[in-house]
Structure formats: structure tokens, C-alpha cells
Amino acid sequence: MSDLLWQKSGVKTDQRIMRFLAGDDVVLDREFFLFDIEASAAHVEGLARIGLLSKAEAGDLISELDQLGEDFKSGDFVLDERFEDGHSAIEARLIERLGDTGRKVHTGRSRNDQVLVATRLWLKSRLMNLSSICTAVANICIHRAESDVLPMPGYTHLQRAVVSSTAMWFAAFAEAFIDNAWRARQTFALIDANPLGTAAGYGVNLGLDREFTTRKLGFARMQVSPIYTQLSRGKFEMAALDALGAATLDLRRLAWDLSLFTTTEFDFVSLPTQYTTGSSIMPNKRNPDVIELMRASHASVAAARTEIEQLLSLPTGYQRDLQSSKGSLVHGFHRGLGALALLPDLLTNFGWNAEKMRSAIEPSMYATDVAIEAAVAGVPFREAYRAAAESGNQAGDGRNPESSLAARTSPGSGSNMCLDALRDRLSGLQ
């Protein structure tokens, strides 16, 4: 491990303890490294604006930071166990290349605000990715709601209940993912605040131009209180995981539906072959493993949020416990976004088995229609309900799924799906 940023003469270190302190930080920091470099360049420009760096020094530092970013992307620079973390790697590289000029880069900042700003930029990029995926899913669902209007059973308690349609199924998930995209955008706005310049959580005796670095890094506002920047660490990560979790919850329910619908017992859906795998022992099997792992992804997101929440039993000010939030955050977003990213292609390409769905619609599923029609004719609804219940399988005599759906005129239902309203909401996200 290279020289420690905080090392002082006469202070003995124990390598076992140092390995424990560092944990997997340097590996996790690969996620944040380019954002750390970007923020470091903005900090350098800010120091030059208040006269702590000359124009030439700032130019040299920014040039080296740009080169470090390129070397990292190409693999010529590897962030590994030589360094305590990504922050020390940046400073070590600048000192190696620029000597005393490199030693000036940390003036007026702490690793506390350094990790905050890099994480905040990383979160913003992930939330925009989340919003983009959710928007794509909603678009596909609206398109298929328009093109795929096939009768299918509607279920409550996993029991056949009423006549539904593939269009209504798709419309449900269209609206869900529009909400998820909006939530991602709203969470983006919540965390779009610049913590750079708050140092260790109490400010510094320098006239830092924090408004400049806010604009430079593309933040909507400056996070004002240095103490609150530390209090917001973990809180903002949880908010982002909540937004991700809203989408993976819907993914879990959608994946559950498809898992059921692909069984022989239902046989409503056929999956593209790339979304299935074979059994290692049973030659007859094709398993919907991808769907099942999509369903499982929410567990990782929820676990990540819970782990961070449990870390936050802390007093005011920075505590080293917060280092442990990185792994949870990275793992939760990796699993959640990875699963969601497969969803647009899946929704575009899976097929319905129209004959199987139609044959699963039994006469008793028209009973609600019968009761409502009698109520419209003047029979008190509870009497109409009992009469329809007593008619049993005779309730559907002479009826078909298309007429049932056509008669369903309440907004959002079979013949009045209000897809234009969904499309209008979605257009506000594009």
C-alpha cells in the first residue's frame, strides 16, 4: 500500500489493521473513480479562482487528471491494493507526475467531501439510467397494449375471477413504470446538491467558490450546511435505493406473472429461447431462469437499503462506519439495474398463447357482468349479486370474452383503457 494520506511521522501502522481498515474500498472505488477525477478537476479550478493555485499549476493538474482518467479507462492505470482508496490513488499519481504541485491538490478538501461528491455524481448517473430504462419499459408496454388485445383470465387470490385482456395487463405495467420513472427523476432532484467544499463537515478557513464548483459539476444547487452533508450520507443513498426498489418491486410482480404463465399448467406465454436454460440432468426441461433471477433482484436492492439504514445509528459528524455503505450501494444498483436492463427486450419479444388463454375463461367469470347489468336495470345490487352467484356456470350462457371487455367502459378498463393519458404522462419524461 502506498504512503497513507493521513500518515504522520512516528506513528506505527499494523498491516493487518490497515487491511481491515481498507476493506474492499479500493475495489469499490473503481465504480466512483472517474467521478472522483471529475470532481478533483473542478476543485483544482476552484482553488485557482481564489489564488491558491497559479494558472499554470491548475493547467498541469487538470491535464494530469484528464490523462489519469484516460489511463484508467484503457487499463493502463489499475486501481488496486497499492492504494488505500481511490482518493489516495489520485493524489499519489499527481505527486508522482507533478511533485509539489500535486501535493497542493488536497488543499481545502477532505476525503469526506471527496467521497460524498463522487458518490453523488455516481448516483445521479444511475438514477438517470433507471429513469431511462423505466421509460423504455413503459413505451413498450403501451405499444403492446395497443397491438395485443387478447382475452385472458383476470385473477384475484390466484383464482380465476373475471375476463381480462393482455392489453389491460400491459397497461398496468406501463403505468407502473411511468410512476417508477417519475420517482427516479424526483429522487434525482432531491440528491442533486453539491457537497464539495464542505471538507470534513465543518467548512474551512478559505473563501472557496462553492457556487462555481456547483455549476462546473452540473449540480442544481449547493448543499449548504457542512454538517448536513455528513448527515445526508446514507440518507441520500437510501432514497436512491428506494427509487430503484420501486422499479424492482414491479419487476418482481411482472416476473412472477411470467413465471406462472410459462408453466404447463397455464401455458399462456412463450419466452424467447435466450431467456431459458436447460436442466443439467433432465433432458426435457427448459427453465425460465432469467425470469426467476429477475424476480430475485429486488432482494438485493432491499437488503442494500436495510444494511445502509442499520449503519446510520450514528451521532452527528463523519464516522468510519459509513465506509461500509459503499458495498451495499454498488451491489444493490448492480443487481437491480442489471435485471431491469433485460426487461425491455423481454417485453418486446415474448409471445402469448391466445388459444390457451381463451380456453381458461370459464362461464362463471361473467357473473360480475351479469350482476352489474341487473343493477343497471334497477335490481338492487346485493340481490343481483346473489342471483348471479346462484346461477353459477350458467352466468356466462351466450356470452364471449370480447363482449365482456367491450361492455367494460369504466376508465382504464377493457374498452376505455385511457392509453392516451398514459402516453401524455410518459411524454413529460422524454
N, C-alpha and C positions, 0 to 999 in steps of 0.2 A: 504494500500500500504506500502511495506517495506521501510526502510530508502533509500533515494534517493542518487544515486552515486555522485551527484553534490551538495548535501546539505551542507551548511555552518552554523556555529553557529550564532544565531541572525537573521537569515533570515526566515521571516514568509512565510508560504505557505497557499494557499486557496484551499480547496479540490475540489471546483467546477472548479477552473482553472486547477488544477492538472488532473482532469478527462478529461478536454478539451485537455490538452497537450498530455496526454497519448493516447487519442482516442481509437482505437481498436488495438493499436500497439502490446499489449501483446498477443492478439488472433492471429494476423497475424504472429507474431514471432514464433508461433508453426511450421509454414512452414519451417523456417530457423534455428530452434533451434539446430538440430543435426549438421548442418554445422557450426554453431557458436561454438559449443563444439569442433568440429574437429579443427577449426582454433585456438581456445584458447589453445588446447594442443600443436599445432605447435608453438604458441607464447611462451608458457612455455619452450619448448625445446630450442627455440632461446634465451631466457633470460639465461638459464643455460649455453649455449655455450659462452656467454660473461661474465659469472661470477656473474650475478645478482641474480641467484638462485643456491643453492647448489644442488648437485646430489640428495640428499635425499628429499629436498623440491620439486624439479621438479618431482621426482617419486611419491611423495604423491599427488601433484596436478593432475598429469596425471591419477593416479589411481582413484581419486575422479571424475574427468571429465568423465572417462570411465563409472563409476558407475552411474553418473547422466544421461548419455546417455541411459544406460540400464533401469534405473528407468523411464525415460520419455517414452521410447518405450513400457514398460509394463503397464504404467498408474500409477505407484507408486509415480511419481512426476508429478504434474499438473502445467502447466504454466498458471496462472490465475491472477485475479486482485490484488492479494497480491503484485505483482511486477509491476514496471513501464514498463518494457520490458524484452525481453529475456536476454539481456546483464546483467541487474541488477540481474536477477534471478540466472545466473551462478555465479556471484561474491558473492551474498548472500549465496548461497549454500556452496561455498568454504570457506567462512569466518565461517559459522556455523560449518563446519566439521573440519577445519584446523586452525582457529584463525588467528594469524598474518601471517602465510604462505599464507592463502587465500587473505589477504589484499595486497599481493605483485603482484597478477596476472595481474593487470592493468598497471603495470609499462611500460612506453614506448608505450602505445597504447591509442587510443581514441575510443569512440563509433562510431566515423565517419569511421575509417578504419575497425572497427569491423563489422559494418553493411555492409560495402562495400564487405568485403571478404566473409561473409556468403551469401550475395545475389549473388555474382559472382559464388560461388560454386553451389548454387541452380540453377542458370541459366544454368550452364554447364550441370547439370544433366537433366534439362528439354529439352535442345536442343538436347542432345543425345537421349532422349526419342522420340522427334519429328522426328529426322532422322531415328530412328528405325521403327517408325510407317509408315513414308513415304516410306521407303524401302520395308516394308511388303506389302503395298498397290500396289506399282509398280510391285512387284513379282507376286501378284495375278492377276493383270491386264494383264501382259504379258502371263501368263498361260492361262487365259480365252480368250485372243486374238488368241491364238493358237488352243484352243479347241472349241470355239464358233464362227463359221464362218457362220452367218445367215444374209441374206439380210434384210435391214431395210431402211426406208427413211432417207435421209440426209436433214437437214433443214437449210435455211437461212431466217432471219426475221420471224421465226416460220412458214414459208410456205414450203411445200414440194418442194424440189429443184432437187436433183439428187439421184441416187441409192448409198446407203452406206451399211455398214455392222456392226454387233455387234463387229467384230474383230477390225475394224477401231475405233469404239467408245472406246473400252478398250485400244487400243494402245495409243490413245490420252491422256487418264488419266495416263497410265503408264509413258509416257514421262513427263507429268506434275509433277508427284510425284517423279520422279528421280531428276528433277530440284529442287523440294522442299527439298529433302534430301540433295542435294549438298549445297543448300543455308543454311540449318541448320548447316552443317559442317563448311561452310565458316564463318558464324556468330560465331560459337563456337571458331574458331581460332582467330577472332577479339577480343573477350572478354576474351580470355584465358591468362589473365595478373593479377599478384598478387598485390593487393593494400595494403596488410598487412605490417605495419611498416611505413606507411606514416602519422600515427597519425591523428591529426585534420586537416591536409592538408598542413603542413609546416615542417614536419620532427621533429626529437627530438635529443637532445644532448646526444645520445647513439650510440655506434657502432653496431647497430642491424645487424644481419646477415640475410639480406633480401633474399639473394640467397638461403640460407638454407631453409627458410620457403616457398620459391617458389617451390623448389624441393619437400619438405615434403608434400605440399598440392596438388602436381600434376599439377601445372601451367606450361605453356610452357615458360613463360618469366615473368620478374618482370616489373610491371608498374612503370616507373622510377620517374616521376615528382609527388611530393606530391600534388601540386596544381591541376595537371591534373586528379589525381584520383577523386577529388571532381567534376571537370568539367565533368568527364565521367559518373558520377552517373545520371541516367535518360537517357543519350545518349545511353549507352550500353543496358539498359532495352528496349528502343525503337527499337534498332537494333534486339533484340531477338523477340520482338513482331512483327516486320516486317517479320522476317523469319516464325514465326507462322502464320501470316496473309496471307502470300503467299500460304500456305497449306490450310487454311480455305477458301480462295477465290476459290480455285479449288474445295474444298468440297462443297461450296455453289452452284457452277455451276453443279456439279455432282448431288447434291441433288435436284436441280431444274429439271434436266432431269428426274430423277426417279419420282419426284412428278407428272410431266406431264405424264410420261409413264404408271403410275399406274391408271390414270383416266379411266373411262369407255369409254371416247371419244377416247383415244389412245389404252389402254389395251395391251400394249407391254410387260409389266413387272408384275410379281407376286412376292410379298415380303414374306419373312418368317413371320409367324404369330406374332412372338415376336416383330417385328418392326411395328406393327399396334396396334391401340387401338379401343375400341368401343365408340359409342356415348352414352351420358347419357340419351338421350330422344328418339333417332331414332334407333330402333332395327335392321334396315337393314344395318347400317353403320359399315365399318371398315376403320379407318382413318390412313394415314401414318404419325402419329405424330412424330415418331422418326426422320424420314427424314426431316420433317419441322423444328424440333429443331436443327438438324444438320445444316440446311440451315441458321438458325438464329445465330449460334455460332460465325460467323465472325463479327457480330455487336458488340459482347462483346470484341473481340480482337481489332477491330478498335477503339472502344471507349476507351479502356485502353491505347492504344498508344496516342490517342489525349489528354487524360487527363494528361498524363505524359508530353507530349510536351508543354501543356499550363502551367505546373508548372515551366518550365525551362526558364522563363523570369526573370533571376536572375543574379546578379553580381558574380564575382569570389569568391570562398570560399564557405564553407558549409552554407546553410540556412535551417531553420527548415521546410520550405515548402516541402523539399524533403521527409520528413516522409510520406507525402500523396501518394507518388509513390508506396508504398508497396501494398496497397489495390488494385490499378489498375492492378499491375503486377500479383498478385496472382489470381485475378478474371479472368483476360484475359487468363492466361495459364490454369487455372482450366476448363474454359468453352471450350477453343479451343482444348486442348489435350483430354479432356473428349469426345468431339464429334468425333475427329479423331480416337480415340481408338476403336470406334464401327465400323469403316469403313471396316477393313479387313474381319471381319465375314460377314458383309452385302454383300460385293462384291463377296465373296465365294459362298453365298447361295441364292441370288435372282435368279429367273428364267425368261427366255424370252418366249414370246408367238409368235412362228415362223409364224403361220398362219396369225395372225393379222398384223404383220409387213409386210409380203409379200403382203397381200391384200391392204395395204396402198400405195404400189408402183404403180403409175398410168403411163400410156403411155407417157404423156408429160415429165416425168422425164428422158427420154432417149434423149431429144432434144440436150443436150450438146454433148453427144456421137456422134449424127448424124452430128452436125456442125464440130466437130474435125475431124471425118472421111472424110468429104468432103474437109476440108482444107488439109488433108494429100494427098488427090487425086489431089490437085492442084487448087481447088477453093479458091479464096481469102477469108480469114476467115470472113470478115464482110458480104460478100454475102452468105456464108454458114450459118452464124448466122441468117440472115433474112429468108432464105429458111426454116431452121429448125423451126423458130418461127411461120412461116405461116402454117407449116404442122400441128401444134397443137397436138391433141391427136393421129394423125396418125404417129407421130415421132417414136413411140415405136412398130409399127407393126412388128411382127415376132421376137421381142427381149425378153430377160428374164434377171432377175437381175444377175444371175451367169455370163452370157456372158458380161454384162456391167462391172462387177467387174474384170473379167479376163482380159478385154481389158485395164484396168486402170493400166498402167505399170510405171508411174512416181514414183520415190522413195517415199515411205511412203504410197502409195495409195493401192487400192484393191488387186492387185496381186503381189505387191512388197512392203510389209509393213516394211521391214528392222528391223524386231524384233531382229535379231542378234546384230544390232548396239545398240539398247536399252539395250539388255542383257549385252553387253560389258560395257556400261556406269554404269549399275547397279552393275556389279561385282566389280567395283572400290570402292563401298560403303560398301561391305560386308567383 
